[in-house]
Structures are given as structure tokens and as C-alpha cells.
Amino acid sequence: MMPHSFSLNGLLALALLGACQTPKSAAPVPASFSVPTPPPPPSADMPLIWKNEAFALYADRVEQGPYVARAVSRTELTSNYQSPANAYQDPRITFKFSLNGQDNEMAPGQDHSLVALPAAGAAELESPLLTFGRQFVDKTVVPANTYLAPNTRLKLWLDMRPVLAAFQKQGYYTTYQGQKLYQQDFKGVFVAGNTAPLTWDFANLAGKREQELKDPDGNGIYEVTLVLNSPAAAKTTAGRWQQTLNTADLPQYRSDYPITDALYNLALEEARRAVEPDSTFRTGQEWAGVWTRDISYSIILAQATLQPRVAMNSLLRKVSKQGRIIQDTGTGGAYPCSTDRMIWAVAAWEIYLVTGDEAWLRQVYPIIRNSIEDDQQNAYDAQTGLVRGESSFLDWREQTYPRWMQPVDIYQSENLGTNIVHFQANQVLALMAEHLGEATVARQTREQAGRIKAGINQQLWQEEKGYYGQFLYGGNFLSLSPKAEALGEALSVLYGVADEARAKTVVARTPVTAYGIPCLYPQIPGIPPYHNNAVWPFMQSFWGLAAARAGNEASVLESMVAVYRPAALFLTNKENFVAQNGDFAGTQINSSNMLWSLSGSLGLVYKGLFGMDFQADGLVFRPFVPQAFQGRRELTGFRYRGAVLDIELQGFGNEISTITLDGQPLPAATVPATLTGRHTIRIELKNQAPAAASTNRVANWFAPETPAVRYAAGRLSWAPVAGASAYQVLRNGQFAARTTGTSLAVTPGLYAEYQVVAVDAGGQESFASEPLPVPSQPAQLVQLETRAAKSSKAYKGFSGTGFVEISRTVNTHLTIPVTVPETGLYALDFRYANGNGPLNTDNKCALRTLRLGQRQLGTVVLPQRGVAEWSSWGFSNPILVRLPKGSHTLTLRFEPANENMNGEINQAMLDYLRLTRVQ
């Protein structure tokens, strides 16, 4: 048996490793907030592992300013951390009003502002009477060192009479975007803003009744009273964690570093707490139920190894009655606006690699095959080789995309992380098919994976930056967002989309900040932290594993400490924290005991330090121990298929000097899949650091705001954007001009879509503005009520004489004759309404297949546009098709692949088909 005592001999020299800057000290705390308990004196014999300007990690503790988290033992942690979220709050409140919970009062960048400093002796602050759609800016000067007082009461007054008058006069109110909100669809007026209890979460605003304004007198003057900066609502964490659940049946970990041992046991206990009575995973303390992507990423990181039966149960919970993987969350009604459900396939394969369960493999194979076949019809883009759909896990629209993008635009986009998920899912299906003797399926899916990989490297790679871009997006013509997207960058390395040279470049050059790698870089201005301006520990863990794969020791070490810091200070594995200051309380939504966060922490041990690489025929060891964590560590009771392994790892680096199984050399550092019984593995590393490699540490920067562009008399124009030093003009997704002014003369030609990108002095770019089409001839409209029976439903806002209903039983096959005046490239889309759900979630996106004869032209996606908002009309995704001059017959069909995630409601109203010649 291996000894269970560990020594710090020889580690004191490590105190000089890492950066030598002192963490920033906190400013004085306002009197209404408590001062953290002073930390106990540091242990002189515990070496410094790592340090930067924000925090430091020692062998037994984490220090961040006045806050210290300490490992009392391997099963006990203490922390005096207090969130600064309620301290030093700026009294300048920015906010907007909202009809029906949508961002529809004023253009992005235009907010109301109010200085919330009540007059002396006043119990409540009141705003002046504000008018919906008319910006108010409070120019009161805020004295130095003046903060928002606790429990500040603020009454907002809003004049809604212009909106109500429009309802009375014409039946609808036209928002600044040109959208018509019909009186019958009006549900209420809300306020969103930057100071709690306000949030900028428009997607969930309609459910926040405390932020709804009311008209008690019926005179059109609405009001709401808010309590700002309430200490009673301050988010807190525990001061002590002590293990209370028995986890002795799970793998036990010991090392020379008490803090990492305690954090391992914290994650182990929380993993056990994450199992529901029905033996499925709970996503987080605040999130009940099984979510496809959350459990899948968690299974890949650690849960296939740790709790394989629970992992199986959880994945099977996310299979539809039709035997397809469920896309359970996502913009506009989930599938196919969101398509990252295929990470389920990668998780299912991971379970097989760990367990060798042949029955499991045969059970999941048809589910994966059928799901990929549907995606090939609904989401694969033959022109680019890529897959459409929302960014994997980044499924909160405003947090990842420009505000102008509607759910249909998100469907049309082609994202880095989601495409790598589809690449790997096809790889997995090919491996399964080979194993099951289905050679044709294996060949076809491997070819499909190759096309996706080629598309990623051709369409998304940025040679000048050294990492991949975020996504292709736009209208009829797409351009690349140059932002870094951390999860996609990590997966590109882990799954081999990036070749060896690119992998090293990606890890060295993707921007990272003091508290870790943010989901996106640079950040989006005016959007509060959640995905934007945030670090997610599970994503950081994937980044650490990618860094190990690329041989970048500095990045591996930074990733480990970026995961350990928040877990130690908060005494739980939180879902996320603010990239700007590392705090858990500043994000829009958060949870403790988060499944994928705790799985990431465990994964850094299993797949990082010990380097476990599960393959079909064995378990390969590829350890990576940063020199700062050198020493001895052991992992006992680790179950692999029919074997139980006790593993001892000594030294540092990523090269093995010797590896033995029960005292005998272990060929290729691989444990055979056929091994049974209990065995001892000993690994000695060469104590040789990998070749030096850098990381791209940057300030947590915010890009300029997205411009809003107009066209008149041959000129584009836009308002100046704060912080912009120049503007780039795009024509049909391609660079057309650069200017320092705010207008540009253009010559559109037959058809052009223009966009403007604001660029700051450091070269960081805003999102491109909403595509502005400038056609030389009007589009052809085909009124669908002339092609099928007109609906009798009493909805408003349609053109012509009516509209047509489509559902799973009504008009499942529409025949649409069209006459094409000239041969050319046409964009075909439909004006539609779908009031079956909100913009941000649910599962009732409607979809149909458009064909010319038997030739499939594409999938028509009709996302939800608002709960019961059937008079809100918009356009489907454009389908680009080259049509010859003459008469043609199109068909719009409901086909088996067009089933959505609801299975019962697949419904929309269609106004007309639009044919726009674009080339």
C-alpha cells in the first residue's frame, strides 16, 4: 500500500515561483457594510504557489486583498470572503423602460440616468415625470467618495400617454425599431437597469413583477417604487465548509498541498449532493432537473468516471419520444435556433470509453445517428461546410450577440464552439459505427466531420490574431466576429480541429485576464456580467486541459489557480463570477454546487494532473504537473472498467520517466481495457519543465458599442460611438471602406447590404451593425392567402387580405407558384408570426422544409416572437438559391426532420413569401 503521509520538504523554494506583484488591497468599506474578519497570520512553512496582481495561492490558502480562504484540514475549509457587490455602489442609476419585457424603448446606448442621492432628511427619492421613448439624463454632479446609500427608496414616474394614445388612434404603437406592438398584445411596462433589484435581463423581465410599473389612477401615469442597494438582499457565502457526506467509495486524492486536497473533497461531496433521488444529476443548487449541455459537459469532464450509472440515466432523460437528443434550452424556442445538443453524443461516447458497456453503445448509437441526420437537413450549411445555430452554452441572446440579432439571425449564425461540438459528434458516430460494423455510416460521418473541420479552419481562423473568431453572422451575407470565444478555442485544441502548431498558438494568444479566461473577449458594453464579462469555472477547466494538450505550462498553472481561487473563497463551486473583479455576486444569475463547475475541478485532477486519456482499448496516462505543484500525489480507489487503480504520481513536467503496473513496466503508459481486480500504478516524471510558452494576459477590455446605421440619398450615416477612433464599412459581408467620419457615400448597384463596425484606438472592434439592405428594385411578394385557405384568426398587422396558418395538422404541404423575372441569386424568406413562446426560451420554434420539385432548398425556421404576441410579425431566415428565369413551383412541407423539441405544437402564421434578388 502507498503511504498516506505527505511532506513539504523541498517545496519552500517554490515561494519564489510565479509573479511577484502584491494583490490589490481593498478600499475602505462604507460604514453600513461589515469589515471582513482579519485573516489569521500566514503559515511560514507553506510555500507560495502562484501570485498575480489580484490574488495569491499558497499550499494551504488563497489570499485576495483582505480575504483569506484556508485549508484547516483535507476535509475542512474556512473563508472570510464578503462580496463587495453592495459596497461602493455608484449612485448614478441607468435604466430603460420596456413594453412586454423587450428592449424596445430606445436604441442601444441610449438610457435614462438618475443620480440616486436623496435630499437630506428625505425618506424617498422621486424621479421627474419621464416619457416613454424620450431620454432623460440627470446632470447632477456626484461628489467624490459618495456612494449609493443602503436601502435607498426610489419612485419612478413614467408618462405612458403617448403609447396609449397610439393604441387608441391606430391600434398599435411603433417602437424605435419600427416594430408595431398591437394593443391586444400589450401586457405591461417594466423597468430594467444597472442597479439591483434592476437588471438588464430583458429576456426574463416580464416575470419580475417587482419591476413592473402600474397605473393606479388610470390616468396614463405609471409608477413603481424600488429599494436600491438593500443589504438584506446581499448575496453571501458560508464561512466554513466541513465534509459531512461519506465519499469513501469515490476516488480519494492526497498531495503535498492541503488547499487542493480540501478543494478536491469539497467537489467530491458536492458531486454526491448533485444526484437526485431518481439517480439523475441536478444541474445546480438553484437549478433542478437535467439539462442536456450541462450534464454532457460535466460527464466529459469527470462524471463518466465518477458516477457512470447516474450519467447514463441523465443522458437518457434527454431523449425525445422520437428517439432524438433533446435541445432543451436556447433562443427562440430551442431547436434549431440552438443546435449544441450534439455534445450529448460526445458525453455518451465518454461513458462507453470509461465503462466499456457494449449494451450502452448499442442503445445510444441510433439516437445519435438519427439526431445527426435531422441536423444535416435542418442546420448544415453546404456552402461554408459549417453548422448553424447558437453558441454552445452561451444561450442568452444579449450576452453573446449584438442586440439587433433576433432568434432567426442566431439560427443563421455559425459559431465556433457549436461547430466543434458537431465535428466531434460526427467523429464519435464514425467510431461507434466502425465498432458496430456499419462501414458506410462510418465513412459518411467521417467525411462530414472532415467538411466541418475544414470549414472551421477556412472560415473562422484568424491568422493575424492566432485564434479562431467567434462566429459568422449577418443577413444574406455573413462576416466573422473577431471576438475570442473561450470554450470554442479550448475544444478546438482538445478535439484536434486545430493542428499542433495552431493549438500552441491558440493557447498562447487567446486573451486571458487576471481572474481567468472570460467567455468572450473583448466584452460587450452595456451588458451586465453573466456570459459577458464573466469567467465560468467549467470552461476554465476545459481551457486548462487544452493548455496541457498544447504543452503550455504557464496556462495550465493559471487555469488551475483560476478554478481553485473561487471555490476556496466562496466555499462552493459556483457557476460563474465577474471577470472584472472575481466576485460571484455581480453576475445576473448564479448557483452553488454547480455540476459542471465541480466536475471541472475534478477533471483537472483526473485528466490534467494524472493525464487520463480514455480510449476504446485502454486508459492512457499523459500526466501534466506544473513545476509549482511538484511533489508527490496519489489517487486511490479509482475505478476503470473492471479494475480498481491506486495511482502514485511523483515529480513535475509532462514527460514520464518510468511507469509501472504492480511493479512491472507498463507499455505505452496504457492500462489495458481488459484489466480486472485491484492494482497499483506508479509514475515518475522527468522533473523537466516543458518548453517555455507564454499566455496573453490582458486587461478586461470592453469593445465599442454597435453603431446604428441609416441610408439616404446615396449616403450611409451613423451617430458617433463613444471610444471609437475609426469605422469600417462592410458591403455584403466584406470590407469596403475605412473612415474616421460618421458618414460615407456608397453606390449600391443591384443589391447591397451595408454594415458599420466601430474600432477603438487599440484595434478592438464592435459588433457589426444590423445589415442595411439597399436594393435597386423591390422584392417580389407572394401573398400566401392566395395560395391556401385564409386563416380566420383575429390577428393584426398582416399585409394583403389575410394570412395562412401552418401547424402539424393544418397546411402541412403548401404549394407556392412563383415567377422569376431574371436569372440570378435570390434570397427567399417568409413574413411570419409565432406567439407560442418568448424570445429567449421554451421549445416551440416552428420549422419547415422548402423544396423546388424534389430538390431541398433549405429549412425555413420560424422562431417564437413573444408569448401570445401573434400580431408581432418578422421574417424567417433567408434561403439563398440560384433560380433561372421563368415559372417555378415551390413547396413548403412539414417533414419528419422538422419536428421541434415540443413534439405537439409546431405552428406559425405566414403572411407572404419574399423573393429578393441579391446577385
N, C-alpha and C positions, 0 to 999 in steps of 0.2 A: 504493500500500500504506500501511496505517496504521503510524505509528511504534511502536516497541516499548520505548521508554524512558518511565518514569513519574516524575513529580516530586511531592514532598510540599509544594511551595510553597503557601502559603495554608492549609495544614491545621493548623498549630501552634495556631491559635486554637481548634481543636476540643478542646484539652486541658481546657477548662472545661465541655465538654458532659457530660451525664449526672449521676448522683448523686455527692455528694462525700464519702460516708462511707468510712472506711477498712475494707478487708476484715479480717475477724476473724483474729487470729493464733492459731496452734495452741498448745495447752498442751504442757508438757514431755513428751517421749516416754519410756515406760518403758525401762529400760536394756537390756532384751533385744531391743529393736527399733532398727533403724538410723535415724539422723537424716538427712533429705534433704540432698543436696549443696547448699550455699548457691548461690543463683542469681547469675549474672553481673550486674554493675551495669547498670541500665536505660539504654537509649539515650536521650539527652537530646532528640534530634531526632524521636523517634517520639511522636506525639500520643496522648493518652488518648481512646478512643472512647466507652467506657461503663464505669460503675462502680456497684456497689451494696455492701451490707454483706458480701457473700460473696466476690465476685471482681471483677476488672477486666480489660477488654480494651483493649489498645493496638494501634497499627497493625502492630506486629511481634511481639506476645506476649500471653499470658494470664497473669495473676498471681492466685493464690489462696492466701492466707496465705504459708507458706514455699515454695510450689511455683510454678514458672515454666515455661511452655512457650514456646519462641521459634522463629520462622521464621529459620533461618540463610540460607535462600535460597528460591526458589519451589519447590524440589524437596527441601528438607531441613528437618526439624523436630527439636528436642530438647526433652526434658521431664525434670524431676527428681521427678515426682509419685510418691508412695508411698501406697497405700491405708491409711487408718487403721483398717481393719476389725479387725486383730488387736491394736491398741493400745487401752488404756483400757477393756478389756472388763470389764463388771460381773461380779463373782464370784457374783452371785445367778443361779442357773440355774432356769429354769421349764420344766416338761416335763409330758407326759402319756404314758400307755401306750395301746396301740392293738391291738385284735384285728383281724387281717386287713388292717391298714393303713388302718382307718377311724377317724374321730374319734368314738369310742363309749365312752370310759371315764367321763367326767364332762361336765356341762353346760358350755357356753361360759362363759368367765370363771373357771372352777374348774380350777386347775392345781396340780401339785405344785411346791414350791420348795425349793431346796437351796443353801446357801452353800458354794461350792467353794473353801474355804481349808483345805488340809491342815495337820495339826498339824506343828509344827517337826520336821524330820528325817524325816517320813513320806514314803514313796515313792508312796503311793497313798491316795486318799480313798475311803471306802466309805459308801454310804447306809445308813440303818437299813433294816430289812425293811419294805418298803411293801406295801400290799394293794391289789389292783386294785379301782378304784372308790371308794377311801377316800382323801380328800385329805390330803396331808402338807404342812405349812408350816413351814419352818425359820426360827425367830425369832432366829437368831444376828445380832448387830449387826455390820455391816461398818464397820471403822474408815475414817476419811476418807483419801482418796488411796490406797486399796487396790484393786488390780485383780487380775483373773484371771491367774495366772502362766502363762507359756508351758508347753506340754506337761503340763498338769495331767491326771493319770490319775484317772478316776472310775469306780468299780464300783457299778452299781445292782443292788439285790436286790428282787425282786418276788414276793410271795406270790400265786400263781395258784390256790391250792387251792379258794377259793370258786367260781371259774369251773369248774374241773374237776369239783368235786362236783356242780354243777348239770348238767353234761354227763352225769355218771354216774346222777344221780337221775331226771332228766326228759328227757334227750336234747338239751337246749338251755340256753343262758344268755340271760337277758333283760337287755339293756343299759339304761342310764338313760333311753333314748328309748322304751323299751317294745318294741324290736325283738328278735326271737328269733334268736339265732345257733345253728344246729344243729351238733352235734358233728361231723357228717360234712362240714360246710363250714368248720370251723376249720382255718386254715393256719399260724397263728403269732401271736406277740405282739411288738410293736415299740415303740420309744420315739421320740417327736417332741418338739422343744423349740426354745429360742431361741438356743442357742449351738452353733456348728459343732463337730463334724460334724452335730449335730442340726439339723433344720429342721422347720418346721410344715407341710411339704408332705405332707399325708396322702395326697393322690392318688397319689403315687409312692413312698410309704413301703414298700410290700411288696417293691419292687425294691432296697431299700437294706439289704443283708444285714449291714452293719456296725452297723446299728441294730436288729437282731433279737435278742431275748433267747432264751436256751436253758436247758434244764433238764438239766444233765449227769448229775445223780444220780437223776433220775426221781422226785423227791420233791415236785414241785409248786412248788419254789422256783426261779424263773428268774433269770438273771443276764446282764449284759453289761458289758464294760469299754470306756470311751470315752476318747479322748485329746482334751482340750479345748484350744483356743487353740494349735494347732500352727503355729509359724512356717513349717515346711516346707510346709504346705498353704496358706500365704498367697498370695493372688492378686496377681500383679504384671503390669506392662506394660513395654514396651521403653522405653529411654531416648533412642533416636534412631530417626527414620524418614528414609530416603533413597530416593528413587524408583529402582526397579530395572527396572520394566517399561516398554516403549516404548508410549506412549499418544499419539504424534504424530498418529495418524489420527483421534483423537477431538477434539471442540471444545476449543480452547486459550483459557484465560482469563487476563487480566492486569489489574491495577488498581494504585492507589496504596497498597495495603495488603498488605504481604508475608505477613501471617498468613493472610488469606483466600485469597490465591493458593496458598499452600502447602497449605492445607486442601482447596482445590478439587482440586489434583493428587493429594493423598492419596486423596480419594474416587474420583477417576478411575482411579487404579491399583487400588483395591480393587474397583471395578466390573468391571475386567478380570479380577481374580482370582476374581470371583464367577461366572464362566462355566465350566461343567463341560466335559469333553471331548466330550460329546454335544450341545453347544451349547444347553444349558438352564441356567437360573440355579440356583446353590447358595444356599440361604437365608441361611447364615452360616457362619463358620469352623467352628463347632461343630455346625451343623445341615445335614446332607447332604439332598439331594433338593429337590423342587419342592413348595411349599405354596401352596395356592390364594390365600389372602388376602395372604400375604407378597409373592408375586410381583405380585399385582394392584395393591396399593398402591404398590409400587416402580415398576411400569410407568407408573402415573398420574403419579407424582412426576417421573420422569426417564427411565426405561429405554425407553419407547416412542420417545423422541427419540434416546437414546444408542445402544441396541442393539436395534433393532426386530425383527430376524430371531430373535435369541435370545428376545426377549419372545414372539413368535409360537409358537416351539417349546415354550416353557414353558407357555403357556396351553393349548395342545393336549394337553400331557401330563396336564392335569387335566380331561379329558373321559372320561366312562364309556363302556362298550360300547353303552349305550342312547342315547348322544348327549346326555347331560346333564352339566352342570357338577358336578364332584366337590366335596362338602363333606368335606374330608379330616381336619379336626380338630374337636373340640368335645365337650362334656359328654355322657355317657350313651350314646355310640355315634354321635356326629356327627348327621347329618340325621335328623329335622327339629328335634332339640333346638337345633342350631345351623343358621342359615339365611343367614349372611352370604356364602355362596359367590357371590351375585349381584354382588359387587364385580368378579368376573371379567368381567362384561358391560361395565362401565364401562372397565375396562382394555382390553378388545378394541376398544371404540369409540375410545379414545385412540390406539391403534395405527393405526386407519384414518385418523383426523384428521391424524396425522403423515405417514403414508406415502401415503394416497390409494389403497391397494391394493384394487381392486374384488373381486378373487378372494377376498381375506381377508374382506371384508364378507359375501360370499355364503356363505362357509364357516361363519362364526360365527353368522349370523343364526338358522338353525334350532336351533342349540344353545341360544341364549339364549331363544328363543320357547318351546321345549319345557320348559326349566327353570322359566321363569316360570309356565307352565301347571300344572306339578306343584306349585309353591309356592302357587298360588292355591287349589288343593284342600287342601293339607296345612297351610298356615301362615297364610293370610289370615283375619283376623277381621272379619266383615261388621258386627259391632256397633260396634266402635270405628273401623273403617277402617284399622287398623294390621296389622302383620305380626308373628307370634310368632317367638320364637327368641332365642338367646343374644346378648349384646352383641358387636358386631363387634370382633374381635381380642382381646377380654377373655374368653378362653375357659378360664380357670382358676377353677373354681366359687367357692372360698372367697375368692379375691382380689377378687371383684366383687359377690358376693351374700351375704345373711345365711346363716349356717351351717345353718339349718333347711331351706333350699331344696334339694330333690332335683332330679335332672335333669328330671323331669317338670314341676316347678314352673318351671324355667328355660325349658323349651319354652313354657309357658303365658304367660311374661312378654313384654312388648312394649317393646323397647328403642329408644332414640333413634337411635344410630348405625346399627343394623341396618335400621331403617325408612327412614332417609335413603338407605342403600345400595339398598334396594328401590325407593324413589321414583326414584332416578337410573337404575337398571336399566330401569325401565319407560319413562322418558324416552328412554333410549338405544334401546330396542326400537322405540319410536314413530318416532324419526328414521331408523333403519335401514329400517323398513317403508315409510315415505314414499319414501325413496330407491329402494327396490326395487319401488315401485308397488303395495304391499299396503295400500290405504287403510283397509280395515276393521280390520286389525290395528293400524294406526297410531292410529286413533280410539279403539279399545277400550283400548289400553295407555296412551294419554294420559289417558283418563278414569280409569283405575286409578291412575296417578301422582297425579292430582288428588285422589282419595279418600285416598291415603296422606298427601299433603301436608296436607290438611285435618285428618286425624286427628292428625298430629303437632302442628299448631298449636292444635287444640282440646283434646287430651288431655294433652300434655306441656309446654306453655308455662307458665312461672311469672311472672306479671306482677310480683309483688312482688320477685322476685329479679332479673329481667331476663335470664334464660336458661332453657333447657329443662331439665326434670327427666330423671333417669337412665332410668327405666323404670316401667311399670305392672307390679305384681306382687301376689301374694296367693294366694287359694284360688278359691272360686267367685265372689268379688267382688274386684276389683283396686283398688289405690290407687297413688299416684305416689310414688316415691322422689325426694326433692328434691335429691339429690346432683348436682353438675355432672359431666358425662362429656365430657372434652376432645375426643375425636375426633368425637363426635356434634355437639358445639357448633360445631366447625370446619366440618364438612361441611354443617351447616345453612346456613352463610353461603356457602360455595363453590358449592353446588348450588341456591341460591335457594329453599330451603324457608323461610328467614326473609326477610321483605321488607326493604327498605333500612333502615327505621327500626329494626326488630328486630335486623338484622345489626349495626348500630352498637352497639346496647345489649348484645348478646351478647358482642362483643369487649371492650367497656369494663367489663363487670360480672362476667364469668366469673372465678372466683378463680385467681390465679397466685401462685407462690411465688418465693423468691429464686433458685432454680436452674432455674425453668421452670414450665410448666403441668403439673400432675400428671394422671394418667389420670382420677382421681376426686377429688372434694373435697366434704366432708371425708373423711379417711382412716378405714378400718375398724380398730378397736382389736384388738390381739392377733394380727394377721395380718402376717407379715413382708413386706418390700418385694419386689414383682415388678410386678404391675399396681397393687396397693395401695401407697401411699407411694412412688411412682416416677414418673419422667419418661422418656418414650420419645422419642428424637430425631426419628423419622419423624412422630410425632404432633405434636411441636413444630413441625416444618416445615409441616404442614398448617395449624396454628394461625397461623403467620406468613403463609401465603398468604391465609388468611381475613382476617387483620388488614389486609393490603394491599387486599383486596376492599372492606373496610369503611372504608378511608381512615384507619386508626389508626396513625400513625407510631410512637408510643411502643411499641405492641405489636409492630409489625414489627421494630423495633430489638431489643427484648427477646428476640424469638424467634430472631433471627439469632445474637446472642451466646450464647443458651442452647444452640444447636446447635454453635457454634464452640468453646465452653469445653471440653466433654468430649472432643471429637475431638482438640483440641490437647494437653490434659493426658495423655490416655490413648494418644495416637498411633495411634488406630484409631477406626473408627466402631462403637462399642459398641451393643448392642441397647437398653440401658436403664441407669438409675442411680437411686440413692436420692434421693427428693425432699428428705429431711430434711438430708442433708449433701453431696449431689452425687457420691457415691462409686460406682464401678462394682462393687465387690466385695461390697457389702452386700445385693444382690438375690439371690433364690433361684436364678435361672438367668441366665446372660449369655453373650454371644458377641461376639467381634471380627469385623471385616469383615462387618458385618451389612448385608444387601442393602437393606432399606428405610431404614435409618439413613443409609447413604451416598447413597442416592437422594434422601432428603430434603435433604441438604446441597447436592447438585447442583441439585435443584429450586428451592431458594431463589435460586440464580443465574439459571436459565433462566426460571422462572415468576414469581420475586419481583423481583429487581433489574431484569431485562430485560423482565419482564411479558409473556412469550409466552403468548398465548391461541390455541390451535389450534382452528380451526373448519373446517367442511366445505368452505368455498370460499376459505379463506385463513388466513394467520398474522397475527393482530392483536397489535400491541405496546402494552402498558399498563404502562410501567416504574414502579417504586416504589423510589426510593433515599432512605433516611433521611438527614437533613442531616448526621448524624455520620459517614456514609460518602460524603459528597460528593466529587466529583472525577471523574476520567476512568477508564474501564474499557473493555476490548474483549473480544469473544468471536469467535474466528476459526475457520473451517472448520466452521461449524455447518450440518448437512445438514437441509434441509427439502424433502421430496418430490424433485423433480428439480433442486433448486437447492442451491448451497453459498453460505452467507452469512458475510461478515465484518462484524461489527457493532461500532460505536463508540458509547458512551453517555457523555454529559458532563453534570455538574451534579447537582442533587438535587431531590426532590419527586416528585409523581405526575402532573404535567401536562407535556405535550410542548409545547415552543416551536416547534421545527422538526424534521422527519424527512424524510430524502432517501434515495432509492434510486439509486445511481450518479450522485449529484449533482442529481437531479430530485426535486421534492416527491412524497412517497408518499401518495396519497389515503387518508383514513380510517386511516392508520397500519397498512395491511394489505398484506402481501405476497400477491399472487395465487397460488392453488394451482397455476396453470399455469406459473409461472416456472421456467425452467431455466438452467443454467450458473452461473458464479460472479459474485457481486455484492457491492457494498459498501453498507451501510446506516449512516447517521449520525443520531444522535438527540441533540438538545439539549433539556434540561429547563428549566423556567422558573425554577429556583432559588427556588422558593416552597414553603414547608412547608405541608402540609395543615392544615385547621382543627384546633386543639388537641383532643386526645381523651385520656382517661385510661385507665389499667389498674387492675384491682382487686388490688393486691398485698396478700397476707395471710400470716399465719403458717401453717406447715404443721400444721393442726389435726386432731385425732382426735375423731370423734364418740363419744358414749357407747356402751357395749355394748348389744346387743339384749336386751330383757327376755325372761324365760321366764314364761309366764302359766298359772295354774291357775283352775279354776272349781269351786265347790262351794256348795251351798245358796244360790244366788242372788247370789253374790259372785265377782268376779274378784279374784285376788291375785297378787302377784309380789314377788320379792326386791328390795331397794333396788339401784339401779345406780350404781356409782361415777361421780361427776361430774354426775349428773342433778339438776336443780332442780325438775323437774315431769315429768308424764307425760300423754300424750294417749291417749285410748281411741278406737279405731275400731270401728264396728259396720257390718258389710257394706261395708267399704272406705271409709266416710265418717266424718268427725269426729263423735264422740258426746259426749265429755266431756274435761275437763282437771282434773287433781288433783295436789296435792303429796304425797299419801299413796301407799301401796302396795297399796290395795285399793279396790274400787268395787262398790256394789250395782247389779245390772242386771236388767232384765225382758226376756228374750229374745223372747217371742212365738212365732210359728210356727217360725221358724228364724233364727238369728243366728250370724255369725262375728265373734269379737272379736279384736282385736289391740291391743297397747300399744306406744307409741313413747316412749322416754326423750329428754328435752330438756335440754340443759345451759344454763348461765347466759347463754351467748352466743347462744342460739337454735338451735344445731346439733342436729340430730335423729339418733337411732339409726335403724337399720332397724326396721321394724315386726316385732313378734314373730310367731311361727308362728300362722296363723289357728286359732282355737279354736272349733270348731263347737258350738253349743248348740241342738240340735233339740228340738222339743216332742213329736215322735213318731219312732220308729225308722225307719231306711231299709228299703226293701224289697230283699231279696236274691234273686237268681235264680241258683240253683246250676247251673252250665253243664254239669256232668256228667249232668244230667237232660235236656239238650238235644242232646248229642252224645256220641260214644263216649268213655268214660273212658280216660285215659292209663294205661299200665302202668308208667310210670317211677316209681322208688322215691324220690321226693322227699317231704319232710316239710313240716309247717306249714300245709297246706291246711285248709279247712273242709268241712263236708258229708262226702260219701263219696269224693271224689276231685277231679280237675281235668282240663282238656281241653288238649291240645297244639294249637297252630296253627303252621304253617310255610308255605313256598312250595308245598308239595305236600300237607300234611295240614290238613284242615278250612279250606280256603280260602274257604268260604262257610258261615257259621253262621246259622241261623235261630233267633231268640230271641223267643218269645211272651211278652208282659208284660201285666199287668192294672193299669191306673192307677186308684187308688181315688177320687181327686178331681182335677178340672181344676186345673192350676197350672204353675208353672215348676219344672222338675226338673233336677237335676244327675245325669248318667249317667256312671258310671265303672266300671272293671273292676279287680278284685284280680288281680294277675298276678305272675309270676316270669320273670326273664330273666338267666340266668347265663352269657351268651355273651361277656361282657367286663366291664371295670372301669367304675367310675362316671365316670371322667374322660376317657376317650379311646376309641379303636377305632371301629368302623363298623357295629355290628350292632344298632342300635336297631330294634325291630320296630314296624310301623305298619299300621293297617287303616282302612278307611272304614266308618263307621256310617251306616246308612240306615233310614228309615221309609218303606217302599214304595220309590219311586224318588227320594224327597227325601233329599239328603245332609244329615245332621245335623252331621257333623264328622269329623275324623280322630282315631282313637284311637292315642295314642303310648305305647309300651311300652319305655322305655329300659333299658339294661343296669343291673344292680344289683350286680355283683361277679363276678369270674372264678369260674366253676363254682359260684356260690352260688345253686343252684336252689331252695333252701329258704328264701330271703330273699324275702318277699312284700311288695308295696306296691301302690299304686293308680296307675292311669293318670291322664291329665289329665281333668278333668270337662268334659263337654259339656252346656251349658245349652240346654234345649229346652222349649218350652211344649207340654204334652200334654193333650188332653181326657180326661175320664173315660171308662173303658171298656177294651176289649181292643185291643191293637196287636201288630203283628209287626215286630220289628227284625231287620235283617240286618247281620252283620259280615263284610265282604268284603276279600279281597286283590285290589286293583285295580292297573292299570299304574302309576298315580301313587304307589302305596305302595312302590315299590322303594326300598330303602335304599342306602347307599353301598357295602355289601359285595357285593350282587348275587347272593350264593349263600345266605347264612344270614339269614333274616328270621323268627325263631322266638321264641315265648314260651309260657308255660303260663298258662291262665286258670282262676281259681277260681270267681268269680261276678261277675255284673253287679249293681251297686248303683244303686238309684233313690232319690234324696233330694229331697224337696220343699223348695224354698228360698223360694218365694213362693206 
